[in-house]
Amino acid sequence: MRVLTGLCAAAVLAAGLVAPAAGAAAPASAASEPRYDYAGAIRETVWVDLGRDGDGDGKPDRVAADIIRPKEPAAAGKKIPVIMDASPYYSSVGRGNETQFKTYDAQGRPAGFPLFYDNYFVPRGYAVVLVDLAGTNRSTGCVDVGGDSDVQSAKKVIDWLNGRATGYTAKSGGTTMRAGWSDGGVGMIGKSYDGTIANGVASTGVEGLKTIVPISAISSWYDYYRSDGASFGFGPDGLAKTVEQRNGGQDCSAENQRLARGATANGDYGPFWAERDYVSRAKNVRASVFVSHGVNDLNVMPINYGQWWDALAARGVPRKIWLAQTGHVDPFDYRRAEWVDALHRWFDHYLMGIDNGIDREPMATVERQPDQWADQASYPAPGARSVALWPRAGAVPGVGTLGTGPASGVASFTDDPKVGEDAWAANPSATSANRILFSTAALSSPVQVSGTSSITVTATPSTSSARLSAMLVDYGPATIRNFAGAGEGIVTGTQRNCWGASTASDSACYLVTSADKKNVDYTIISRGWADLANYQSLSREATLTPGKAYSMTFRLASTDHVVPAGHRLALVIGGTDAGFLAGPADPGKLTIDLGKTSAQVSLAGVVPGQAVGGAVPGGELAHVPASARPEFR
């Protein structure tokens, strides 16, 4: 089981988006400074009325929000902004590379706040608020894995910070509590499940949420558990039970049963998933967004950041993105100093109104090789566009070339649910019983795959059920981050460095990490999966007729990758991808109509019709130089 661990101000306001806080423009070098006493900061908890009874005990649920804020601004009557991390993991799975939990003193006051946000930002004049989602840690109610209860758990705290919701001094009973110290501005941050909640809250358009920083986050829960009709083989009720295991004794069995029923075992998209689809509500987003994701994240698949990013772009949301070669890893653990600096300036700009220029810097920062980063004016890369690449049969059965126009012929393979992507990618020049493979000649100059691609496959199954998988592969020697290793691209050392102030119960010092590198002969750039039975609709699967051809279009994961000169770009098509998909009821043979099958690849600097690597013009891919299942914690 995977566990979810620059527009000008006038343009922003005209679009209905949130601009930085008003105030005199500061010099570009301005930044909030550590001027407040961390050890003497106010530490308190508010329980906010959620307005629902998720655990069925006859009492309104209350979510616990642990607060740390400098006392000096409050004493002076100065109001301050909030950095918020809403999570279900503070007492179950833990947070960060060192698995930190919340801790409390003998009186029940918060003492240890996971991660560095409090240590670094509280001395700089921010409050940090860590919210327990309903049903977790000290909150009542039940988690609903991305549904209304989860999202409202954080949204209601933002409402409380703005005087629109009721908070109390205790889990039950108590007296009302107000946030008179808050200026109402909130920036949400978090990795994995936490960042997912930030996406969900932003999609409500709640007033007061000025920015979010979703790290390795889900944008649609369907795309965490399913993929274009195919199931990854597990459901949200298991995750709910994991995070509720230390929640104080409320009975969430009824809610967990609803989760199991709603997330049907097949890959159909229905009302349950629609409630948890934040992309469909991106039109409501008013906050700026700073996305971070690993292009090799096989936990929260990269399609999640790509579809969210595209929806935000259509809305004109101010945004920025970091893409790493890692798997499911926080940038604090692969590029620490630069990340803390970028995060500091981002929050200063959008929460304190400091004109530090971060909104005018390059939009994208991409890791090209381990610890080698490149800034990019936009994402996808400037000039990127969808280019159709067509498979062509070759002399070796099941192995051919990629062209820029349709060809004819068929190619076949047999679905073996015990075989997956690495076996498919091996021996690219040889026939395989379980996949077909088509590649360019060696490239004479680089080609950049940037954005979200897709594939249309016309397949004839020999049985009444079938899975399809496809991937783009860069064939050629490279040194990459070992994203499939234990650290998903990082190695944790024994030395520490510190990021802010510390107390005896809350250290600002963290173990230093380094890149875990691996030499490879090929790199899988992008993956996608589908159930052919959903060829007509993701909402309703059909029974396939053996011997009949069906066409289906499905997505390939978002990425940004440069295929170097001398390498080959390949398209691989197979059946059930072992390690990812649940196999069909009756796996069989699939025959692919090459004349009706093509990949629509987002490429920068491609000129269709020109030759590559000495190939025949109009045949092979043409180009010009480019413009530039572990735990879910």
Buried (B, 14 or more C-beta within 10 A) or exposed (E): EBBBBEBEEEEBEEBEBBBBBEEEEBEEEBBBEBEBEBEEBBBEBBBBBBEBBBBBEEEBBBBBBBBBBBBBBBEEEEBBBBBBBBBBBBBBBBBBBBEBBBBBEEEEEBBBBBBBBBBBBBBBBBBBBBBBBBBBBBBBBBBBBBBBBBBBBBBBBBBBBBEBBBBBEEBEEEEEBEBEBBBBBBBBBBBBBBBBBBBBBBBBBBBBBBBBBBBBBBBBBBBBBBBBBBBBBBBBBBBBBBBBEEBBEBEBEEBBEBBBEBBBEBBBBBEBBEBBBBBBBBEBBBBBBBBBBBBBBBBBBBBBBBBBBBBBBEBBBBBBBBBBBBBBBBBBBBBBEEBBEBBBBBBBBBBBBBBBBBBEBBBBBBBBBBEEBBEBEBBBBBBBBBBBBBBBBBEEEBBBBBBBEBBEEBBBBBBBBEBBBEBBBEEBEEBBEBBBBBBBBBBBBBBBBBBBBBBBBBBBBBBBBBBBBBBBBBBBEBEBBBBBBEBBBBBBEEEEEEBBBBBEEBBBBBEBBBBBBBEBEBBBBBBBBBBBBBBEEBEEBBEBEBEEBBBBEBBBBBBBBBBBBBBBBBBBBBBBBBEBBBBBEBBBBBBBBBBBBBBBBBBBBBEBEBBBBEBEEEBBBBBBEBBBEBBBB
